[in-house]
Amino acid sequence: MTLLPSSAGGDDDNRTPPPSLDSQPITSSSSSTSIPPGPVKLTARSCLYELCAQSHWNRPVFDCCNQQGPDNQRSFTYKASIEMKEGSESTLAIECIGKPQFSKKTAADSAAEGILWYLVHLGYPKTPNRRKK
């Protein structure tokens, strides 16, 4: 419980009530890891990682293929690539170069979105199946 400094009157009964349970993050009883309240946002990279894991493909590889601009306004272009092994002898490699972005994470997400778009057009699911507990 957090206490605020008492008012000028010196009255100790002016304590703030404890915050409601809705505003506190949920913590696991087995560890001290806190789980933020609300929905979890999946990035294109995490969807691609999960899809590759479910399909038993190699993990996607992300490479920074271009950096442009001055240090205070640098843009990054990433290339994402995956190898899809279908059967014992069939292998398909997909590479996609994303749009230039001002952060490395969003540049990698842009490349992953391109691969996910292509996989959808090949008939694969865009987002992996998530089991609900």
LUMTIZA-675143 format. One line per field, with one value per atom (N, C-alpha, C, O, CB): residue in three letters; y, z, x. Coordinates in steps of 0.02 Angstrom, whole numbers, plus 50000, padded with zeros to 5 digits. Atoms other than C-alpha are relative to their C-alpha. Last residue first. Glycine has a CB too. Layout:
REM residues N
res = [ALA ...]
py = [Y ...]
pz = [Z ...]
px = [X ...]
//
This chain:
REM residues 133
res = [LYS LYS LYS LYS LYS LYS LYS LYS LYS LYS ARG ARG ARG ARG ARG ARG ARG ARG ARG ARG ASN ASN ASN ASN ASN PRO PRO PRO PRO PRO THR THR THR THR THR LYS LYS LYS LYS LYS PRO PRO PRO PRO PRO TYR TYR TYR TYR TYR GLY GLY GLY GLY GLY LEU LEU LEU LEU LEU HIS HIS HIS HIS HIS VAL VAL VAL VAL VAL LEU LEU LEU LEU LEU TYR TYR TYR TYR TYR TRP TRP TRP TRP TRP LEU LEU LEU LEU LEU ILE ILE ILE ILE ILE GLY GLY GLY GLY GLY GLU GLU GLU GLU GLU ALA ALA ALA ALA ALA ALA ALA ALA ALA ALA SER SER SER SER SER ASP ASP ASP ASP ASP ALA ALA ALA ALA ALA ALA ALA ALA ALA ALA THR THR THR THR THR LYS LYS LYS LYS LYS LYS LYS LYS LYS LYS SER SER SER SER SER PHE PHE PHE PHE PHE GLN GLN GLN GLN GLN PRO PRO PRO PRO PRO LYS LYS LYS LYS LYS GLY GLY GLY GLY GLY ILE ILE ILE ILE ILE CYS CYS CYS CYS CYS GLU GLU GLU GLU GLU ILE ILE ILE ILE ILE ALA ALA ALA ALA ALA LEU LEU LEU LEU LEU THR THR THR THR THR SER SER SER SER SER GLU GLU GLU GLU GLU SER SER SER SER SER GLY GLY GLY GLY GLY GLU GLU GLU GLU GLU LYS LYS LYS LYS LYS MET MET MET MET MET GLU GLU GLU GLU GLU ILE ILE ILE ILE ILE SER SER SER SER SER ALA ALA ALA ALA ALA LYS LYS LYS LYS LYS TYR TYR TYR TYR TYR THR THR THR THR THR PHE PHE PHE PHE PHE SER SER SER SER SER ARG ARG ARG ARG ARG GLN GLN GLN GLN GLN ASN ASN ASN ASN ASN ASP ASP ASP ASP ASP PRO PRO PRO PRO PRO GLY GLY GLY GLY GLY GLN GLN GLN GLN GLN GLN GLN GLN GLN GLN ASN ASN ASN ASN ASN CYS CYS CYS CYS CYS CYS CYS CYS CYS CYS ASP ASP ASP ASP ASP PHE PHE PHE PHE PHE VAL VAL VAL VAL VAL PRO PRO PRO PRO PRO ARG ARG ARG ARG ARG ASN ASN ASN ASN ASN TRP TRP TRP TRP TRP HIS HIS HIS HIS HIS SER SER SER SER SER GLN GLN GLN GLN GLN ALA ALA ALA ALA ALA CYS CYS CYS CYS CYS LEU LEU LEU LEU LEU GLU GLU GLU GLU GLU TYR TYR TYR TYR TYR LEU LEU LEU LEU LEU CYS CYS CYS CYS CYS SER SER SER SER SER ARG ARG ARG ARG ARG ALA ALA ALA ALA ALA THR THR THR THR THR LEU LEU LEU LEU LEU LYS LYS LYS LYS LYS VAL VAL VAL VAL VAL PRO PRO PRO PRO PRO GLY GLY GLY GLY GLY PRO PRO PRO PRO PRO PRO PRO PRO PRO PRO ILE ILE ILE ILE ILE SER SER SER SER SER THR THR THR THR THR SER SER SER SER SER SER SER SER SER SER SER SER SER SER SER SER SER SER SER SER SER SER SER SER SER THR THR THR THR THR ILE ILE ILE ILE ILE PRO PRO PRO PRO PRO GLN GLN GLN GLN GLN SER SER SER SER SER ASP ASP ASP ASP ASP LEU LEU LEU LEU LEU SER SER SER SER SER PRO PRO PRO PRO PRO PRO PRO PRO PRO PRO PRO PRO PRO PRO PRO THR THR THR THR THR ARG ARG ARG ARG ARG ASN ASN ASN ASN ASN ASP ASP ASP ASP ASP ASP ASP ASP ASP ASP ASP ASP ASP ASP ASP GLY GLY GLY GLY GLY GLY GLY GLY GLY GLY ALA ALA ALA ALA ALA SER SER SER SER SER SER SER SER SER SER PRO PRO PRO PRO PRO LEU LEU LEU LEU LEU LEU LEU LEU LEU LEU THR THR THR THR THR MET MET MET MET MET]
py = [50041 48858 50004 49972 50020 49963 48922 49952 49894 50031 50039 48845 50043 50078 49938 49991 48967 49961 49969 50075 50020 48917 50006 49979 49928 50069 49015 49986 50031 49985 50002 49176 49928 49891 50046 49938 49195 50002 50020 50061 49951 49015 50060 50054 49967 50011 48930 50051 50104 50007 50042 48924 49985 49945 49937 50070 48986 49953 49892 49985 50012 49159 49929 49905 50051 50002 49157 49985 49947 50068 50065 49111 49993 49939 49990 50051 49261 49931 49894 49998 49987 49382 49946 49920 50069 50024 49301 50011 49968 50036 50073 49325 49972 49925 49971 50021 49508 49925 49898 50029 49992 49535 49979 49949 50073 50058 49463 50004 49952 49994 50057 49594 49937 49898 49987 49987 49734 49942 49922 50066 50016 49659 50010 49972 50043 50073 49664 49977 49928 49969 50021 49849 49924 49899 50026 49991 49878 49982 49960 50072 50047 49801 50007 49957 50012 50067 49892 49950 49907 49975 50043 50062 49931 49910 49997 49963 50205 49960 49983 50063 49976 50094 50035 50026 49941 49965 50051 50029 50060 50056 49928 49931 50031 50007 50034 49956 49745 50072 50090 49995 49939 49629 50048 50064 50032 49939 49454 50059 50055 49994 49940 49287 50060 50064 50008 49937 49118 50056 50051 49998 49943 48952 50063 50075 50008 49936 48795 50055 50057 50008 49942 48621 50063 50069 49999 49937 48455 50057 50055 49997 49973 48299 50069 50101 49954 50017 48218 50035 50044 49925 50068 48297 49989 50028 49985 50038 48484 49930 49922 50034 50069 48578 49962 49948 49966 50044 48764 49931 49922 50028 50061 48872 49955 49937 49965 50064 49048 49944 49954 49999 50059 49220 49938 49933 49992 50060 49395 49942 49948 50008 50056 49546 49941 49924 49983 50069 49707 49951 49963 49984 50045 49890 49929 49914 50016 50068 50017 49960 49967 49965 50048 50205 49933 49929 50024 50059 50324 49955 49943 49961 50019 50493 49939 49936 50059 49982 50549 49983 49989 50074 50038 50454 50016 49972 50015 49979 50526 49962 49931 50076 49938 50427 50016 49976 49995 49937 50250 50058 50051 50003 49946 50074 50065 50072 49993 49931 49924 50047 50039 50020 49997 49733 50072 50082 49966 49929 49706 50007 49998 50048 49966 49518 50073 50088 49965 49929 49418 50033 50029 50036 49962 49228 50072 50084 49968 49947 49128 50037 50043 50050 49933 48970 50052 50045 50019 49964 48807 50069 50096 50007 49970 48722 50030 50037 50054 50035 48603 50023 49983 49925 50037 48673 49961 49927 50048 50047 48725 49956 49898 50038 50052 48802 49947 49887 50031 50043 48896 49943 49887 50042 50038 48963 49952 49895 50047 50052 49016 49955 49895 50031 50049 49110 49942 49884 50035 50039 49193 49948 49891 50047 50045 49247 49956 49897 50041 50055 49315 49952 49891 50028 50045 49414 49942 49885 50039 50043 49484 49952 49894 50043 49966 49549 49951 49891 50026 50040 49477 50041 50076 49936 49983 49596 49957 49955 50075 50002 49520 50013 49980 49930 50047 49573 50004 50056 50012 49982 49660 49950 49902 50068 50011 49652 50020 50061 50039 49938 49638 49985 49938 50046 50004 49472 50063 50074 49934 49967 49491 49997 50005 50074 49970 49363 50032 50000 49948 49929 49333 50036 50098 50034 49956 49145 50072 50086 49991 50039 48998 50043 50023 49947 50022 49104 49963 49960 49957 50072 49198 49979 50008 49965 50033 49383 49926 49904 50029 50068 49478 49969 49973 49957 50054 49663 49933 49927 50009 50032 49780 49945 49909 49971 49960 49898 49968 49993 50068 49995 49775 50038 50024 50035 50059 49729 50004 49973 49937 50056 49904 49943 49954 50022 50001 50016 49939 49888 50002 50040 50024 49999 50004 49927 50070 50169 49959 49988 49993 50018 50329 49927 49886 50014 50047 50376 49985 49985 49935 49982 50532 49955 49980 50074 50038 50457 50014 49986 50014 50062 50516 49958 49906 49959 50053 50697 49936 49935 50018 50052 50818 49942 49904 50028 50008 50968 49945 49942 49984 49953 51013 49992 50012 50071 49929 50859 50042 50016 50013 49974 50689 50074 50108 49986 49957 50629 50030 50049 50056 49933 50492 50042 50028 50032 49945 50313 50065 50073 49992 49938 50172 50053 50064 50023 49942 50000 50061 50064 50000]
pz = [49940 48899 50035 50087 50048 49943 48723 50059 50052 49984 49956 48594 50057 50088 50027 49930 48466 50042 50036 50021 49956 48283 50072 50089 49986 49976 48191 50045 50076 50037 49930 48102 50024 50003 50043 49985 47914 50072 50087 49984 49958 47881 50015 50022 50067 49929 47732 50042 50017 50012 49966 47561 50072 50104 49964 50013 47447 50035 50022 50022 50070 47446 49977 49927 49956 50004 47636 49928 49917 50024 49975 47628 49999 49985 50072 50051 47517 50023 49983 49983 50056 47638 49947 49921 49971 49980 47784 49944 49932 50064 50002 47693 50019 49987 50046 50070 47661 49992 49948 49968 50029 47840 49926 49903 50006 49979 47900 49972 49953 50076 50040 47798 50017 49972 50011 50069 47875 49954 49911 49976 50005 48049 49929 49905 50049 50002 48024 49996 49961 50063 50065 47980 49993 49940 49990 50049 48129 49930 49889 50002 49987 48245 49948 49923 50071 50024 48167 50009 49967 50036 49946 48191 49971 49924 50059 49956 48066 50061 50099 50023 49940 47929 50045 50036 50039 49953 47750 50058 50048 49964 50012 47674 50049 50105 50006 49974 47686 49981 49949 50075 49976 47579 50020 49979 49946 50009 47562 50029 50085 50032 49975 47541 49984 49932 49970 50012 47522 50032 50090 50027 49963 47505 49980 49921 49987 50031 47454 50044 50104 49991 49960 47492 49960 49902 50021 50026 47428 50048 50106 49986 50049 47465 49974 49940 49942 49986 47622 49952 49969 49995 50018 47626 50012 50048 49927 50010 47625 49977 49922 49948 50021 47695 49999 50052 50047 49986 47698 49973 49914 49968 50040 47711 50021 50080 50008 49967 47775 49950 49889 50025 50042 47733 50042 50100 49966 49963 47798 49952 49894 50033 50043 47728 50045 50090 49948 49980 47827 49947 49911 50068 50043 47775 50017 50016 49924 50006 47906 49953 49955 50069 50018 47909 49986 49962 49938 50038 48002 49986 50029 50039 50040 48054 49957 49898 49955 49965 48196 49961 49988 50017 49938 48130 50035 50066 50046 49945 47955 50064 50069 50011 49965 47819 50055 50073 50029 50034 47755 50046 50096 49939 49951 47820 49963 49929 50063 50018 47705 50058 50095 49939 50064 47710 49978 49929 49948 50020 47893 49936 49935 50058 50012 47902 49981 49942 49945 50014 47977 49994 50040 50054 49991 47971 49978 49924 49959 50049 47996 50018 50076 49996 49977 48102 49947 49909 50065 49965 48007 50021 49991 49955 50046 47964 50042 50103 49954 49995 48077 49946 49917 49995 50063 48021 49998 49948 49942 50008 48198 49938 49938 49996 49948 48228 49991 49997 50070 50018 48062 50051 50031 49997 50058 48099 49979 49961 49942 49979 48273 49942 49950 50033 49959 48210 50020 50017 50062 50045 48073 50038 50014 49961 50038 48197 49953 49946 49960 49955 48312 49966 49978 50064 49987 48169 50045 50031 50033 50059 48112 50010 49988 49936 50055 48287 49942 49950 50021 50036 48404 49944 49908 49972 50070 48525 49968 49992 49990 50021 48691 49925 49887 50018 50053 48754 49982 49990 49938 50067 48921 49949 49965 49982 50016 49089 49928 49899 50048 50005 49095 49983 49946 49947 50064 49157 49994 50035 49994 50002 49299 49929 49881 50024 50065 49322 50000 50017 49944 49990 49507 49934 49933 50040 50011 49490 50011 50024 49929 50002 49539 49989 50005 49946 49933 49597 50001 50052 50029 49995 49432 50069 50097 49946 49990 49444 50009 50038 50060 49973 49371 50007 49961 49954 50045 49349 50034 50094 49973 49982 49465 49950 49929 50071 50024 49392 50017 49995 50029 50073 49402 49975 49919 49977 50028 49583 49924 49894 50021 50013 49640 49967 49939 49956 50069 49709 49990 50024 49948 50045 49899 49930 49922 50027 50000 49980 49953 49907 49980 50062 50004 50003 50030 49938 50040 50182 49936 49936 50040 50070 50260 49957 49918 49990 50030 50434 49925 49894 50036 50027 50494 49966 49937 50055 49986 50517 49966 49905 49976 49963 50519 50017 50063 50062 49935 50471 50042 50103 49990 49952 50331 50070 50119 49976 50013 50235 50055 50104 49993 49970 50256 49987 49972 50076 49943 50134 50027 49989 49980 50022 50025 50061 50115 49959 49957 50078 49970 49949 50073 50006 49953 50043 50041 49927 50000 50000 50000 50037 50061]
px = [50001 49674 49934 49924 50055 50028 49662 49995 49975 49931 50043 49777 49977 50017 50037 49982 49842 49951 49891 50000 50054 49838 50023 50076 49976 50000 49972 49940 49913 50064 49982 49928 49998 49953 49954 49963 49932 50022 50079 49957 50036 49883 50045 50105 49978 49983 49970 49961 49942 50076 50049 49887 50015 49981 49992 49984 50026 49952 49953 50072 50017 49945 50020 49995 50032 50073 49949 49979 49931 49970 50022 50134 49924 49898 50025 49987 50169 49976 49947 50075 50045 50085 50008 49959 50013 50066 50177 49949 49907 49978 49999 50343 49931 49907 50054 49995 50305 50000 49966 50062 50067 50247 49999 49951 49977 50039 50414 49929 49901 49998 49977 50508 49960 49943 50075 50021 50405 50020 49982 50030 50071 50427 49974 49933 49960 50003 50617 49927 49912 50033 49973 50605 49998 49981 50072 50054 50490 50023 49983 49974 50055 50619 49945 49920 49972 49981 50767 49943 49932 50063 49975 50688 50013 49981 49949 49954 50668 50022 50064 49967 50034 50595 50052 50113 49965 49956 50644 49959 49907 50039 49995 50516 50050 50057 49931 50051 50547 50011 50061 49996 49969 50652 49945 49901 50048 50039 50579 50038 50065 49929 49966 50663 49957 49925 50071 50036 50577 50040 50060 49927 49972 50670 49962 49950 50076 50017 50576 50028 50016 49922 49983 50642 49984 50001 50075 50024 50574 50016 49996 49925 49953 50676 49980 50020 50005 49930 50603 50048 50106 50010 49981 50432 50074 50106 49983 50061 50404 50020 50045 49951 49986 50553 49934 49905 50052 50056 50521 50017 50029 49933 49996 50676 49943 49938 50069 50016 50648 50012 50010 49926 49999 50717 49983 50002 50069 50019 50692 50002 49983 49929 50019 50784 49984 50023 50056 49984 50791 49976 49928 49968 50036 50801 50023 50082 50012 49974 50851 49955 49894 50005 50053 50828 50033 50090 49959 49980 50943 49941 49898 50054 50058 50874 50016 49998 49977 50062 50989 49936 49881 50001 50009 51140 49934 49905 50057 49956 51122 49983 49930 49995 50016 51035 50050 50092 49932 49993 51037 49986 49950 49955 50009 51063 50013 50064 50048 49986 51041 49986 49937 49958 49965 51039 50015 50051 49958 50004 50999 50040 50101 50028 49936 50977 49987 49942 50040 50009 50832 50068 50109 49956 49937 50835 49986 49959 50059 49985 50676 50064 50082 49941 50019 50688 50014 50062 50036 49946 50702 49974 49928 50063 49951 50538 50055 50049 49966 49935 50441 50049 50086 49989 49992 50271 50066 50080 49997 50056 50225 50009 49988 49934 49995 50397 49945 49959 49997 49943 50394 50007 50022 50065 50020 50219 50056 50043 49981 50046 50273 49978 49973 49939 49964 50426 49955 49975 50029 49958 50322 50040 50046 50047 50044 50188 50041 50027 49949 50019 50325 49952 49956 49967 49943 50403 49980 49998 50058 49992 50236 50057 50055 50012 49967 50207 50005 49995 50070 49952 50077 50031 49995 49967 49994 49994 50053 50110 50016 49930 49945 50002 49967 50032 49983 49774 50074 50106 49958 50021 49752 50024 50059 50025 50070 49838 49985 50020 49955 50038 50027 49927 49913 50030 50033 50095 49957 49912 49956 50065 50219 49973 50011 50005 50013 50356 49931 49882 50007 50017 50392 49989 49992 50055 49943 50384 49978 49919 50030 49938 50275 50061 50117 49996 49982 50128 50066 50099 49945 50004 50121 50022 50068 50044 49936 50091 49988 49939 50038 50008 49944 50069 50109 49953 49983 49976 49993 50003 50070 49937 49879 50015 49970 49997 49944 49748 50068 50119 49997 50000 49603 50062 50084 49938 49967 49644 50004 50048 49964 50045 49600 50038 50092 49941 50027 49736 49956 49965 50057 49958 49751 49969 49908 50007 50020 49660 50044 50074 49926 50034 49757 49980 50018 50045 49961 49793 49961 49900 50016 50005 49718 50044 50085 50019 50054 49690 49992 49947 49935 49975 49861 49945 49961 50032 50047 49802 50024 50033 49929 49966 49949 49956 49972 50029 50032 49841 50033 50023 49927 49969 49963 49970 50002 49990 50013 49908 50030 50058 49924 50062 49988 49994 50044 49999 49986 50118 49935 49890 50050 49983 50046 50017 49993 49942 50024 50052 50023 50080 50026 49962 50066 49969 49908 50004 50042 50000 50045 50094 49952]
//
